Amino acid sequence: MSDNAPSSLVELKHVTFAYPGAKGDRVILDDVTLTVPRGKVTALMGASGGGKTTVLRLIGGQQKANQGEVLFDGRDLGRLSQAELYAARRRMGMLFQFGALFTDLSVFDNVAFPLREHTSLTQELVRDIVLMKLNAVGLRGARDLMPSEISGGMARRVALARAIVLDPELIMYDEPFAGLDPISLGTAAQLIRQLNDTLGITSIVVSHDLEETFRIADKVIILANGGIAAQGTPDEVRHSTDPLVHQFVNALAEGPVQFHYPGPNEADDFGVLSASGRGRRS
C-alpha cells in the first residue's frame, strides 16, 4: 500500500439503493455510510433481506446506487467507464454461494479459467500458478477431478482457489459457510482468515453463521431496515444494547424482526374466508 492510499479499500458514502416494483420502489439501503478497512476481514451480517448481497453487487458494479458514492480504492465505481470498471473488477475476487463451479470443467480448469480469460501467460506458468493456489487450499491432489466427484466443502475450496488466482486486493464471500458440515465449515473459516493475513488482502464476508464469522472477523457491520444497526469489533457488536442486534446475535424468535411478513389484518383475511365458507355450506 502506498503512503497516499486510503486506509479503507471500500467505502459507501450516503448510499441509497432501491429495487423497482409494481407497488413502488423497494428501498434496500437508505443513506448508508460504511467503510471496509484495508487488509482486514469485515463481516456484513443481519436478517435476510437486509441488503448484504446488494452491498456486494454495488461493490462489484453489477448494480449502481440511486444516490451516494461507492468507492473502491478512492474511485467512485458509479462514474467509471466500462473499461475502467472491468479493470477494477480484475482487482476483486468473488466466492459465490455454493461455489458456482463450471460443471463441465475439471478442478484444474476451473481455477485456470480466470488466468486464461484475463492474461496471456504461458501454459507452463498457468499450471504453476493453479497448482500453487490449489495447494494453498489443500486440494492440489484433486486437480484432475470433476466437480461432480468432490464434496460440497471441497467445491467451496476450489472456488476459493479460483477467487484468489489473479491475486486480487479484495475478496468478497457470499455465504461461504452455507450447507457445510462442521469440519468443512471450520476449515473454510480458517482458510479465509489465513489467506487474508498471508496474502495481505482485504475480505468482505456475508454470512449468517455467527460463531465462525465472529471468530475470524476484525469488524462486524449489522445491516437492518435499510441502515446500519451496529458496527464495531465482534465483541462490541455482541454486547450491543440495540434490541434488533440483541435479537440477531442471540438468535431470539421474539423481537423487532417479526416472523410474519407484513400483510392484511389477520381477522380480515380469515374472517372473510370463514364467513364465505359458512355461506357456501349452508
C-alpha positions in Angstrom: 0.0 0.0 0.0 1.4 3.4 -0.9 1.6 6.2 1.6 -1.2 8.1 -0.2 -3.6 5.1 -0.4 -6.7 5.5 1.7 -6.9 3.4 4.9 -10.2 1.9 3.7 -10.2 -0.1 0.4 -14.0 0.2 0.1 -16.3 3.0 1.2 -20.0 3.6 0.8 -20.9 7.3 1.3 -24.6 8.1 1.8 -25.7 5.3 -0.5 -29.4 4.8 -1.3 -30.5 1.9 -3.4 -34.0 0.6 -4.3 -35.3 -2.2 -6.5 -38.2 -1.0 -8.7 -41.5 -2.9 -8.1 -45.1 -2.9 -9.2 -46.2 -1.2 -6.0 -43.3 1.3 -5.9 -39.6 1.2 -5.3 -38.5 -1.2 -2.6 -35.7 0.6 -0.7 -32.9 -1.7 0.4 -30.3 0.8 1.5 -31.2 4.2 2.8 -28.4 6.8 3.2 -25.9 4.1 4.2 -22.3 5.1 5.0 -19.7 2.4 5.9 -16.0 1.6 5.5 -14.1 -1.6 4.8 -10.6 -1.3 6.3 -7.7 -2.3 4.1 -6.1 -5.6 5.0 -8.8 -6.7 7.4 -11.8 -9.2 7.4 -15.1 -7.3 7.5 -18.3 -9.2 8.1 -21.7 -8.0 6.7 -24.5 -9.6 8.8 -28.2 -9.1 9.5 -31.5 -10.7 8.8 -32.4 -11.9 5.4 -33.4 -9.1 3.0 -31.3 -6.6 4.9 -29.1 -5.6 1.9 -25.9 -7.6 2.5 -25.7 -9.2 -1.0 -26.9 -5.9 -2.5 -23.8 -4.2 -1.0 -21.6 -6.9 -2.7 -23.3 -6.2 -6.0 -22.8 -2.4 -5.7 -19.1 -3.0 -5.0 -18.8 -5.4 -7.9 -20.5 -2.9 -10.2 -23.5 -5.2 -11.0 -25.8 -2.6 -9.5 -25.5 1.2 -9.4 -26.5 3.3 -6.4 -29.5 5.6 -6.8 -27.7 8.1 -4.7 -24.3 8.4 -3.0 -20.9 7.0 -3.8 -19.4 3.5 -3.8 -15.7 3.9 -3.7 -13.1 1.3 -4.4 -9.6 2.4 -3.6 -10.8 6.0 -3.7 -12.6 5.9 -7.0 -16.4 6.1 -7.4 -17.4 2.9 -9.2 -20.6 4.5 -10.5 -18.6 7.1 -12.5 -16.2 4.6 -14.2 -16.3 3.7 -17.9 -17.0 0.1 -18.8 -13.3 -0.5 -19.4 -12.3 1.1 -16.1 -15.0 -0.9 -14.3 -13.6 -4.2 -15.8 -10.1 -3.2 -14.7 -11.4 -2.6 -11.1 -13.1 -6.0 -11.2 -9.9 -7.7 -12.0 -8.6 -6.5 -8.7 -11.5 -8.2 -6.9 -12.2 -11.9 -6.3 -15.7 -13.3 -5.6 -16.7 -16.5 -3.9 -20.3 -17.2 -4.8 -22.7 -19.1 -2.6 -22.2 -22.9 -3.1 -19.1 -22.3 -5.3 -20.7 -21.9 -8.7 -18.1 -24.1 -10.4 -18.3 -24.9 -14.1 -19.6 -28.4 -14.0 -18.1 -29.5 -17.3 -14.5 -28.3 -16.4 -12.1 -30.1 -14.1 -10.9 -28.7 -10.8 -7.7 -27.5 -12.5 -9.5 -25.9 -15.4 -12.0 -24.1 -13.1 -9.1 -22.5 -11.3 -7.2 -21.8 -14.5 -10.3 -20.1 -16.2 -9.7 -16.5 -14.9 -6.0 -16.7 -15.9 -6.8 -17.9 -19.4 -9.5 -15.2 -19.8 -7.6 -12.2 -18.4 -3.9 -12.9 -19.0 -1.6 -14.0 -21.8 0.5 -16.2 -19.6 2.1 -19.4 -21.0 0.5 -22.7 -20.2 3.5 -23.6 -18.0 3.1 -20.5 -15.9 -0.7 -21.1 -15.7 0.0 -24.6 -14.5 2.3 -23.5 -11.8 0.0 -20.7 -10.5 -3.0 -23.0 -10.5 -1.2 -25.7 -8.6 0.1 -23.1 -6.1 -3.4 -21.8 -5.4 -4.9 -25.4 -5.2 -2.1 -26.2 -2.7 -3.0 -23.2 -0.6 -6.5 -24.6 -0.1 -5.3 -28.2 0.3 -6.6 -29.6 -3.0 -3.5 -29.9 -5.3 -4.1 -33.6 -5.4 -7.7 -33.1 -6.6 -6.7 -31.2 -9.7 -7.9 -33.8 -12.2 -11.3 -34.4 -10.6 -14.6 -33.1 -11.9 -16.9 -31.0 -9.7 -19.4 -34.0 -9.5 -16.6 -36.0 -7.9 -15.9 -33.8 -5.0 -17.8 -32.8 -1.8 -19.6 -29.5 -1.2 -16.8 -28.4 1.1 -14.1 -29.3 -1.4 -16.1 -27.4 -4.1 -16.1 -24.3 -1.9 -12.3 -24.6 -1.5 -11.9 -24.9 -5.3 -14.0 -21.8 -5.8 -11.8 -20.0 -3.2 -8.6 -21.0 -5.2 -10.3 -19.6 -8.3 -11.2 -16.4 -6.4 -7.5 -15.8 -5.5 -5.8 -17.0 -8.7 -5.5 -13.4 -10.1 -4.0 -12.2 -6.7 -6.9 -9.8 -6.1 -6.7 -7.0 -3.5 -10.3 -7.6 -2.4 -12.2 -10.9 -2.0 -16.0 -10.9 -1.4 -17.6 -14.0 0.1 -21.3 -14.5 -0.3 -22.5 -17.0 2.4 -19.3 -19.1 2.3 -20.4 -21.4 5.2 -23.9 -22.3 3.9 -24.6 -26.0 3.7 -21.2 -27.1 5.1 -20.7 -29.7 7.8 -18.9 -28.6 11.0 -15.5 -29.8 9.8 -15.7 -28.2 6.3 -17.2 -25.0 7.9 -14.3 -24.7 10.3 -11.8 -25.3 7.5 -13.4 -22.7 5.3 -13.4 -20.1 8.0 -9.7 -20.8 8.9 -8.8 -20.5 5.2 -10.5 -17.1 4.8 -8.6 -15.8 7.8 -5.3 -17.4 6.8 -5.4 -16.2 3.2 -6.4 -12.7 4.2 -3.3 -12.5 6.5 -0.9 -14.4 4.3 -1.7 -12.6 1.1 -2.3 -9.2 2.7 -5.7 -8.8 1.1 -9.0 -7.3 2.2 -12.0 -9.6 2.8 -15.8 -8.9 3.0 -17.8 -11.9 4.3 -21.5 -12.1 4.1 -22.7 -14.7 6.5 -25.4 -15.8 8.9 -23.1 -18.1 10.9 -22.4 -16.0 14.0 -19.9 -18.2 15.8 -17.4 -18.7 12.9 -17.9 -15.3 11.4 -17.3 -13.5 14.8 -14.2 -15.7 15.3 -12.4 -14.6 12.1 -13.7 -11.0 11.6 -11.9 -7.8 12.6 -15.0 -5.7 12.0 -18.7 -6.6 12.0 -21.5 -4.5 10.4 -25.1 -5.4 11.1 -27.5 -4.2 8.4 -31.2 -3.8 9.1 -34.2 -1.7 8.0 -32.2 0.0 5.2 -29.4 1.2 7.5 -26.7 0.1 9.9 -28.0 -1.2 13.3 -24.5 -1.7 14.8 -20.8 -1.9 13.8 -17.5 -2.5 15.5 -15.4 -5.3 16.7 -17.2 -8.7 17.2 -17.1 -8.2 21.0 -18.6 -4.7 20.7 -21.4 -5.9 18.5 -22.1 -8.9 20.7 -22.7 -6.6 23.6 -24.8 -4.1 21.7 -27.9 -2.9 23.6 -29.8 -2.3 20.4 -32.9 -4.6 20.5 -32.6 -5.7 16.9 -28.9 -6.5 17.3 -29.6 -8.3 20.6 -32.3 -10.4 18.9 -30.0 -11.3 16.0 -26.9 -12.1 18.0 -28.8 -14.2 20.5 -31.0 -15.9 17.8 -34.2 -14.9 19.6 -37.6 -15.7 18.0 -39.2 -12.6 19.6 -38.0 -9.1 18.9 -38.1 -6.3 16.3 -37.6 -8.8 13.4 -41.0 -10.4 13.1 -41.7 -13.9 11.8 -44.7 -12.8 9.7 -44.2 -10.7 6.5 -46.4 -7.6 6.7 -49.8 -8.1 5.2 -53.6 -7.6 5.6 -55.1 -7.8 9.0 -55.5 -11.5 10.0 -59.1 -11.1 11.1 -60.0 -9.5 7.8 -58.3 -12.3 5.8 -59.6 -15.3 7.7 -62.9 -13.7 8.8 -64.0 -13.1 5.2 -62.9 -16.6 4.1 -64.6 -18.2 7.1 -67.8 -16.3 6.5 -67.9 -17.1 2.8 -67.2 -20.7 3.6 -70.1 -21.0 6.0 -72.3 -19.3 3.4 -71.5 -22.0 0.9 -72.0 -24.9 3.3 -75.5 -23.7 4.5 
